[in-house]
Amino acid sequence: MQKAKKEEAKELNEKAAKEEAFKKRMQYINAFDGLLHMPDGTIEFPEGGVVGGVNALVQKHHQNKKHHHHKHHHKKVDTNEETLQEKE
């Protein structure tokens, strides 16, 4: 009898732990695509399993990089009046 109560209590604890883990995972769900966007940048299905593919790889790779903007090289405008008169 007592062994059955211990097993029942153990099962209840395991069930509660699974529910808690499920709730913790569901806090990362994205309402638009239904996927779990984890804090480390990975994307997972709610049922389990990682979303792979080129786009996921690019997004994770891009997330860890700093943005490098290209400089725009513009020709300087000559505002010196003497050189402007010589050109005319």
N, CA, C and O atoms as a printed pandas DataFrame, in Angstrom:
     atom_number atom_name residue_name chain_id  residue_number  x_coord  y_coord  z_coord
0              1         N          MET        A               1    0.804   -1.198    0.000
1              2        CA          MET        A               1    0.000    0.000    0.000
2              3         C          MET        A               1    0.849    1.266    0.000
3              4         O          MET        A               1    0.635    2.186   -0.789
4              5         N          GLN        A               2    1.815    1.280    0.907
5              6        CA          GLN        A               2    2.649    2.461    1.022
6              7         C          GLN        A               2    3.512    2.646   -0.232
7              8         O          GLN        A               2    3.805    3.771   -0.637
8              9         N          LYS        A               3    3.912    1.519   -0.838
9             10        CA          LYS        A               3    4.704    1.575   -2.056
10            11         C          LYS        A               3    3.893    2.196   -3.192
11            12         O          LYS        A               3    4.431    2.950   -4.003
12            13         N          ALA        A               4    2.614    1.880   -3.248
13            14        CA          ALA        A               4    1.732    2.434   -4.279
14            15         C          ALA        A               4    1.571    3.942   -4.097
15            16         O          ALA        A               4    1.514    4.682   -5.079
16            17         N          LYS        A               5    1.498    4.399   -2.848
17            18        CA          LYS        A               5    1.370    5.834   -2.586
18            19         C          LYS        A               5    2.641    6.580   -2.993
19            20         O          LYS        A               5    2.580    7.692   -3.518
20            21         N          LYS        A               6    3.791    5.953   -2.743
21            22        CA          LYS        A               6    5.066    6.578   -3.125
22            23         C          LYS        A               6    5.176    6.693   -4.645
23            24         O          LYS        A               6    5.621    7.715   -5.168
24            25         N          GLU        A               7    4.769    5.642   -5.344
25            26        CA          GLU        A               7    4.799    5.665   -6.807
26            27         C          GLU        A               7    3.833    6.712   -7.359
27            28         O          GLU        A               7    4.144    7.417   -8.319
28            29         N          GLU        A               8    2.655    6.801   -6.737
29            30        CA          GLU        A               8    1.669    7.798   -7.173
30            31         C          GLU        A               8    2.193    9.208   -6.945
31            32         O          GLU        A               8    2.009   10.077   -7.797
32            33         N          ALA        A               9    2.837    9.448   -5.819
33            34        CA          ALA        A               9    3.413   10.763   -5.527
34            35         C          ALA        A               9    4.544   11.083   -6.510
35            36         O          ALA        A               9    4.684   12.220   -6.961
36            37         N          LYS        A              10    5.338   10.076   -6.830
37            38        CA          LYS        A              10    6.434   10.260   -7.783
38            39         C          LYS        A              10    5.884   10.625   -9.166
39            40         O          LYS        A              10    6.398   11.524   -9.833
40            41         N          GLU        A              11    4.834    9.917   -9.585
41            42        CA          GLU        A              11    4.207   10.206  -10.875
42            43         C          GLU        A              11    3.634   11.619  -10.907
43            44         O          GLU        A              11    3.757   12.318  -11.913
44            45         N          LEU        A              12    3.011   12.038   -9.815
45            46        CA          LEU        A              12    2.463   13.399   -9.750
46            47         C          LEU        A              12    3.577   14.438   -9.827
47            48         O          LEU        A              12    3.418   15.463  -10.492
48            49         N          ASN        A              13    4.703   14.190   -9.157
49            50        CA          ASN        A              13    5.838   15.119   -9.217
50            51         C          ASN        A              13    6.419   15.198  -10.620
51            52         O          ASN        A              13    6.763   16.278  -11.100
52            53         N          GLU        A              14    6.527   14.043  -11.276
53            54        CA          GLU        A              14    7.035   14.025  -12.651
54            55         C          GLU        A              14    6.098   14.768  -13.589
55            56         O          GLU        A              14    6.541   15.511  -14.464
56            57         N          LYS        A              15    4.804   14.563  -13.401
57            58        CA          LYS        A              15    3.809   15.236  -14.241
58            59         C          LYS        A              15    3.867   16.748  -14.021
59            60         O          LYS        A              15    3.805   17.515  -14.982
60            61         N          ALA        A              16    3.983   17.178  -12.770
61            62        CA          ALA        A              16    4.074   18.604  -12.459
62            63         C          ALA        A              16    5.355   19.206  -13.048
63            64         O          ALA        A              16    5.341   20.334  -13.540
64            65         N          ALA        A              17    6.452   18.461  -12.999
65            66        CA          ALA        A              17    7.716   18.946  -13.559
66            67         C          ALA        A              17    7.611   19.090  -15.082
67            68         O          ALA        A              17    8.116   20.059  -15.650
68            69         N          LYS        A              18    6.955   18.127  -15.744
69            70        CA          LYS        A              18    6.767   18.205  -17.197
70            71         C          LYS        A              18    5.898   19.404  -17.568
71            72         O          LYS        A              18    6.186   20.107  -18.537
72            73         N          GLU        A              19    4.841   19.637  -16.803
73            74        CA          GLU        A              19    3.962   20.780  -17.078
74            75         C          GLU        A              19    4.703   22.096  -16.883
75            76         O          GLU        A              19    4.519   23.037  -17.655
76            77         N          GLU        A              20    5.529   22.162  -15.864
77            78        CA          GLU        A              20    6.306   23.372  -15.605
78            79         C          GLU        A              20    7.311   23.624  -16.730
79            80         O          GLU        A              20    7.488   24.762  -17.165
80            81         N          ALA        A              21    7.966   22.562  -17.198
81            82        CA          ALA        A              21    8.918   22.693  -18.308
82            83         C          ALA        A              21    8.192   23.134  -19.581
83            84         O          ALA        A              21    8.709   23.950  -20.343
84            85         N          PHE        A              22    6.989   22.590  -19.808
85            86        CA          PHE        A              22    6.199   22.965  -20.980
86            87         C          PHE        A              22    5.816   24.446  -20.915
87            88         O          PHE        A              22    5.920   25.157  -21.915
88            89         N          LYS        A              23    5.377   24.910  -19.753
89            90        CA          LYS        A              23    5.009   26.326  -19.595
90            91         C          LYS        A              23    6.218   27.232  -19.812
91            92         O          LYS        A              23    6.101   28.302  -20.409
92            93         N          LYS        A              24    7.369   26.800  -19.328
93            94        CA          LYS        A              24    8.581   27.600  -19.486
94            95         C          LYS        A              24    8.963   27.726  -20.961
95            96         O          LYS        A              24    9.367   28.800  -21.409
96            97         N          ARG        A              25    8.836   26.627  -21.721
97            98        CA          ARG        A              25    9.134   26.664  -23.158
98            99         C          ARG        A              25    8.123   27.531  -23.918
99           100         O          ARG        A              25    8.486   28.227  -24.866
100          101         N          MET        A              26    6.863   27.484  -23.500
101          102        CA          MET        A              26    5.816   28.203  -24.216
102          103         C          MET        A              26    5.903   29.718  -24.055
103          104         O          MET        A              26    5.236   30.448  -24.788
104          105         N          GLN        A              27    6.699   30.199  -23.128
105          106        CA          GLN        A              27    6.847   31.651  -22.992
106          107         C          GLN        A              27    7.629   32.242  -24.168
107          108         O          GLN        A              27    7.625   33.456  -24.367
108          109         N          TYR        A              28    8.294   31.395  -24.940
109          110        CA          TYR        A              28    9.084   31.862  -26.084
110          111         C          TYR        A              28    8.348   31.718  -27.408
111          112         O          TYR        A              28    8.944   31.927  -28.464
112          113         N          ILE        A              29    7.064   31.366  -27.375
113          114        CA          ILE        A              29    6.326   31.133  -28.617
114          115         C          ILE        A              29    6.063   32.447  -29.347
115          116         O          ILE        A              29    5.753   33.467  -28.731
116          117         N          ASN        A              30    6.191   32.403  -30.648
117          118        CA          ASN        A              30    5.936   33.555  -31.505
118          119         C          ASN        A              30    4.514   33.431  -32.037
119          120         O          ASN        A              30    4.168   32.407  -32.626
120          121         N          ALA        A              31    3.692   34.441  -31.843
121          122        CA          ALA        A              31    2.285   34.389  -32.248
122          123         C          ALA        A              31    2.111   34.370  -33.764
123          124         O          ALA        A              31    1.076   33.926  -34.259
124          125         N          PHE        A              32    3.105   34.844  -34.505
125          126        CA          PHE        A              32    2.958   34.940  -35.957
126          127         C          PHE        A              32    3.292   33.642  -36.672
127          128         O          PHE        A              32    2.611   33.276  -37.630
128          129         N          ASP        A              33    4.331   32.937  -36.225
129          130        CA          ASP        A              33    4.693   31.708  -36.927
130          131         C          ASP        A              33    4.479   30.447  -36.091
131          132         O          ASP        A              33    4.624   29.338  -36.606
132          133         N          GLY        A              34    4.136   30.599  -34.805
133          134        CA          GLY        A              34    3.856   29.438  -33.971
134          135         C          GLY        A              34    5.093   28.673  -33.543
135          136         O          GLY        A              34    4.980   27.571  -33.006
136          137         N          LEU        A              35    6.265   29.230  -33.767
137          138        CA          LEU        A              35    7.505   28.568  -33.390
138          139         C          LEU        A              35    8.073   29.170  -32.113
139          140         O          LEU        A              35    7.703   30.278  -31.723
140          141         N          LEU        A              36    8.956   28.449  -31.477
141          142        CA          LEU        A              36    9.594   28.916  -30.258
142          143         C          LEU        A              36   10.910   29.601  -30.621
143          144         O          LEU        A              36   11.818   28.963  -31.153
144          145         N          HIS        A              37   11.012   30.880  -30.337
145          146        CA          HIS        A              37   12.234   31.641  -30.593
146          147         C          HIS        A              37   12.995   31.723  -29.272
147          148         O          HIS        A              37   12.678   32.537  -28.405
148          149         N          MET        A              38   13.998   30.869  -29.137
149          150        CA          MET        A              38   14.723   30.718  -27.882
150          151         C          MET        A              38   15.709   31.876  -27.677
151          152         O          MET        A              38   16.113   32.514  -28.649
152          153         N          PRO        A              39   16.101   32.154  -26.430
153          154        CA          PRO        A              39   17.008   33.273  -26.142
154          155         C          PRO        A              39   18.377   33.145  -26.811
155          156         O          PRO        A              39   19.033   34.155  -27.065
156          157         N          ASP        A              40   18.817   31.921  -27.097
157          158        CA          ASP        A              40   20.123   31.751  -27.726
158          159         C          ASP        A              40   20.079   31.925  -29.239
159          160         O          ASP        A              40   21.103   31.783  -29.906
160          161         N          GLY        A              41   18.900   32.232  -29.789
161          162        CA          GLY        A              41   18.770   32.495  -31.220
162          163         C          GLY        A              41   18.265   31.317  -32.023
163          164         O          GLY        A              41   17.978   31.464  -33.211
164          165         N          THR        A              42   18.148   30.156  -31.411
165          166        CA          THR        A              42   17.627   29.002  -32.140
166          167         C          THR        A              42   16.110   29.090  -32.221
167          168         O          THR        A              42   15.458   29.739  -31.403
168          169         N          ILE        A              43   15.573   28.424  -33.221
169          170        CA          ILE        A              43   14.130   28.377  -33.415
170          171         C          ILE        A              43   13.722   26.916  -33.351
171          172         O          ILE        A              43   14.322   26.073  -34.019
172          173         N          GLU        A              44   12.707   26.610  -32.552
173          174        CA          GLU        A              44   12.288   25.228  -32.352
174          175         C          GLU        A              44   10.794   25.078  -32.596
175          176         O          GLU        A              44   10.026   26.033  -32.479
176          177         N          PHE        A              45   10.403   23.851  -32.940
177          178        CA          PHE        A              45    8.991   23.522  -33.045
178          179         C          PHE        A              45    8.442   23.301  -31.642
179          180         O          PHE        A              45    9.179   22.832  -30.775
180          181         N          PRO        A              46    7.178   23.620  -31.386
181          182        CA          PRO        A              46    6.603   23.387  -30.053
182          183         C          PRO        A              46    6.614   21.904  -29.654
183          184         O          PRO        A              46    6.705   21.581  -28.470
184          185         N          GLU        A              47    6.523   21.009  -30.635
185          186        CA          GLU        A              47    6.513   19.577  -30.349
186          187         C          GLU        A              47    7.906   19.042  -30.069
187          188         O          GLU        A              47    8.066   17.912  -29.607
188          189         N          GLY        A              48    8.919   19.863  -30.351
189          190        CA          GLY        A              48   10.305   19.430  -30.190
190          191         C          GLY        A              48   11.007   19.429  -31.531
191          192         O          GLY        A              48   10.367   19.252  -32.567
192          193         N          GLY        A              49   12.281   19.620  -31.526
193          194        CA          GLY        A              49   13.053   19.640  -32.764
194          195         C          GLY        A              49   13.411   21.055  -33.154
195          196         O          GLY        A              49   12.643   21.993  -32.941
196          197         N          VAL        A              50   14.587   21.190  -33.726
197          198        CA          VAL        A              50   15.114   22.493  -34.115
198          199         C          VAL        A              50   14.746   22.781  -35.560
199          200         O          VAL        A              50   14.811   21.893  -36.410
200          201         N          VAL        A              51   14.363   24.012  -35.841
201          202        CA          VAL        A              51   14.093   24.434  -37.206
202          203         C          VAL        A              51   15.446   24.700  -37.859
203          204         O          VAL        A              51   16.230   25.513  -37.369
204          205         N          GLY        A              52   15.710   24.024  -38.945
205          206        CA          GLY        A              52   16.988   24.171  -39.636
206          207         C          GLY        A              52   16.781   24.850  -40.971
207          208         O          GLY        A              52   15.699   25.352  -41.272
208          209         N          GLY        A              53   17.812   24.856  -41.746
209          210        CA          GLY        A              53   17.743   25.429  -43.078
210          211         C          GLY        A              53   18.629   26.639  -43.205
211          212         O          GLY        A              53   19.170   27.142  -42.219
212          213         N          VAL        A              54   18.772   27.097  -44.417
213          214        CA          VAL        A              54   19.670   28.198  -44.714
214          215         C          VAL        A              54   19.211   29.486  -44.055
215          216         O          VAL        A              54   20.036   30.211  -43.501
216          217         N          ASN        A              55   17.926   29.792  -44.098
217          218        CA          ASN        A              55   17.437   31.043  -43.540
218          219         C          ASN        A              55   17.678   31.107  -42.035
219          220         O          ASN        A              55   18.071   32.154  -41.519
220          221         N          ALA        A              56   17.451   30.013  -41.332
221          222        CA          ALA        A              56   17.692   29.984  -39.888
222          223         C          ALA        A              56   19.171   30.180  -39.595
223          224         O          ALA        A              56   19.528   30.864  -38.635
224          225         N          LEU        A              57   20.035   29.586  -40.414
225          226        CA          LEU        A              57   21.478   29.735  -40.238
226          227         C          LEU        A              57   21.902   31.180  -40.460
227          228         O          LEU        A              57   22.699   31.724  -39.695
228          229         N          VAL        A              58   21.373   31.794  -41.501
229          230        CA          VAL        A              58   21.726   33.179  -41.807
230          231         C          VAL        A              58   21.243   34.108  -40.705
231          232         O          VAL        A              58   21.974   35.011  -40.297
232          233         N          GLN        A              59   20.043   33.907  -40.224
233          234        CA          GLN        A              59   19.519   34.775  -39.179
234          235         C          GLN        A              59   20.341   34.650  -37.906
235          236         O          GLN        A              59   20.625   35.659  -37.260
236          237         N          LYS        A              60   20.726   33.445  -37.534
237          238        CA          LYS        A              60   21.518   33.269  -36.319
238          239         C          LYS        A              60   22.908   33.854  -36.512
239          240         O          LYS        A              60   23.441   34.495  -35.606
240          241         N          HIS        A              61   23.504   33.640  -37.688
241          242        CA          HIS        A              61   24.836   34.171  -37.979
242          243         C          HIS        A              61   24.806   35.692  -37.986
243          244         O          HIS        A              61   25.713   36.338  -37.460
244          245         N          HIS        A              62   23.762   36.267  -38.584
245          246        CA          HIS        A              62   23.643   37.729  -38.673
246          247         C          HIS        A              62   23.401   38.336  -37.304
247          248         O          HIS        A              62   23.824   39.464  -37.047
248          249         N          GLN        A              63   22.735   37.620  -36.429
249          250        CA          GLN        A              63   22.404   38.131  -35.109
250          251         C          GLN        A              63   23.661   38.345  -34.265
251          252         O          GLN        A              63   23.676   39.201  -33.380
252          253         N          ASN        A              64   24.703   37.579  -34.532
253          254        CA          ASN        A              64   25.923   37.659  -33.738
254          255         C          ASN        A              64   26.937   38.639  -34.304
255          256         O          ASN        A              64   27.995   38.830  -33.703
256          257         N          LYS        A              65   26.656   39.258  -35.423
257          258        CA          LYS        A              65   27.593   40.169  -36.071
258          259         C          LYS        A              65   27.185   41.616  -35.830
259          260         O          LYS        A              65   26.012   41.930  -35.628
260          261         N          LYS        A              66   28.188   42.483  -35.859
261          262        CA          LYS        A              66   27.903   43.911  -35.815
262          263         C          LYS        A              66   27.645   44.372  -37.243
263          264         O          LYS        A              66   28.167   43.794  -38.197
264          265         N          HIS        A              67   26.861   45.385  -37.377
265          266        CA          HIS        A              67   26.564   45.913  -38.705
266          267         C          HIS        A              67   27.732   46.751  -39.191
267          268         O          HIS        A              67   28.200   47.652  -38.494
268          269         N          HIS        A              68   28.194   46.446  -40.387
269          270        CA          HIS        A              68   29.260   47.220  -40.995
270          271         C          HIS        A              68   28.664   47.992  -42.164
271          272         O          HIS        A              68   28.253   47.406  -43.165
272          273         N          HIS        A              69   28.623   49.278  -42.028
273          274        CA          HIS        A              69   28.056   50.103  -43.083
274          275         C          HIS        A              69   29.176   50.601  -43.983
275          276         O          HIS        A              69   30.278   50.907  -43.527
276          277         N          HIS        A              70   28.873   50.672  -45.247
277          278        CA          HIS        A              70   29.850   51.162  -46.206
278          279         C          HIS        A              70   29.856   52.682  -46.196
279          280         O          HIS        A              70   28.818   53.329  -46.057
280          281         N          LYS        A              71   31.050   53.231  -46.347
281          282        CA          LYS        A              71   31.150   54.680  -46.402
282          283         C          LYS        A              71   30.747   55.139  -47.795
283          284         O          LYS        A              71   31.043   54.483  -48.794
284          285         N          HIS        A              72   30.084   56.248  -47.840
285          286        CA          HIS        A              72   29.715   56.835  -49.120
286          287         C          HIS        A              72   30.775   57.863  -49.486
287          288         O          HIS        A              72   31.011   58.822  -48.751
288          289         N          HIS        A              73   31.405   57.647  -50.626
289          290        CA          HIS        A              73   32.446   58.562  -51.068
290          291         C          HIS        A              73   31.822   59.548  -52.055
291          292         O          HIS        A              73   31.467   59.184  -53.176
292          293         N          HIS        A              74   31.698   60.772  -51.629
293          294        CA          HIS        A              74   31.135   61.805  -52.481
294          295         C          HIS        A              74   32.254   62.719  -52.948
295          296         O          HIS        A              74   33.228   62.965  -52.236
296          297         N          LYS        A              75   32.087   63.206  -54.148
297          298        CA          LYS        A              75   33.053   64.151  -54.688
298          299         C          LYS        A              75   32.860   65.480  -53.965
299          300         O          LYS        A              75   31.737   65.959  -53.803
300          301         N          LYS        A              76   33.966   66.059  -53.539
301          302        CA          LYS        A              76   33.868   67.330  -52.834
302          303         C          LYS        A              76   33.514   68.430  -53.822
303          304         O          LYS        A              76   34.002   68.448  -54.953
304          305         N          VAL        A              77   32.674   69.328  -53.391
305          306        CA          VAL        A              77   32.257   70.447  -54.221
306          307         C          VAL        A              77   33.200   71.622  -53.944
307          308         O          VAL        A              77   33.445   71.989  -52.794
308          309         N          ASP        A              78   33.712   72.189  -55.011
309          310        CA          ASP        A              78   34.630   73.315  -54.874
310          311         C          ASP        A              78   33.809   74.585  -54.680
311          312         O          ASP        A              78   33.034   74.965  -55.558
312          313         N          THR        A              79   33.975   75.236  -53.548
313          314        CA          THR        A              79   33.230   76.454  -53.261
314          315         C          THR        A              79   34.124   77.691  -53.299
315          316         O          THR        A              79   33.691   78.791  -52.955
316          317         N          ASN        A              80   35.345   77.506  -53.709
317          318        CA          ASN        A              80   36.273   78.620  -53.801
318          319         C          ASN        A              80   35.876   79.483  -55.008
319          320         O          ASN        A              80   35.774   78.976  -56.125
320          321         N          GLU        A              81   35.654   80.781  -54.785
321          322        CA          GLU        A              81   35.173   81.676  -55.853
322          323         C          GLU        A              81   36.203   81.852  -56.956
323          324         O          GLU        A              81   35.823   81.987  -58.119
324          325         N          GLU        A              82   37.484   81.855  -56.639
325          326        CA          GLU        A              82   38.510   82.051  -57.656
326          327         C          GLU        A              82   38.534   80.908  -58.657
327          328         O          GLU        A              82   38.629   81.136  -59.863
328          329         N          THR        A              83   38.450   79.697  -58.168
329          330        CA          THR        A              83   38.491   78.572  -59.089
330          331         C          THR        A              83   37.188   78.449  -59.871
331          332         O          THR        A              83   37.188   77.930  -60.987
332          333         N          LEU        A              84   36.090   78.914  -59.310
333          334        CA          LEU        A              84   34.830   78.893  -60.033
334          335         C          LEU        A              84   34.860   79.871  -61.194
335          336         O          LEU        A              84   34.317   79.582  -62.260
336          337         N          GLN        A              85   35.486   81.023  -61.003
337          338        CA          GLN        A              85   35.575   82.024  -62.072
338          339         C          GLN        A              85   36.494   81.537  -63.178
339          340         O          GLN        A              85   36.242   81.807  -64.352
340          341         N          GLU        A              86   37.561   80.822  -62.822
341          342        CA          GLU        A              86   38.497   80.311  -63.836
342          343         C          GLU        A              86   37.822   79.269  -64.724
343          344         O          GLU        A              86   38.147   79.165  -65.906
344          345         N          LYS        A              87   36.917   78.521  -64.186
345          346        CA          LYS        A              87   36.250   77.468  -64.953
346          347         C          LYS        A              87   35.274   78.049  -65.958
347          348         O          LYS        A              87   34.986   77.426  -66.980
348          349         N          GLU        A              88   34.770   79.223  -65.678
349          350        CA          GLU        A              88   33.769   79.829  -66.567
350          351         C          GLU        A              88   34.378   80.429  -67.750
351          352         O          GLU        A              88   33.672   80.979  -68.596
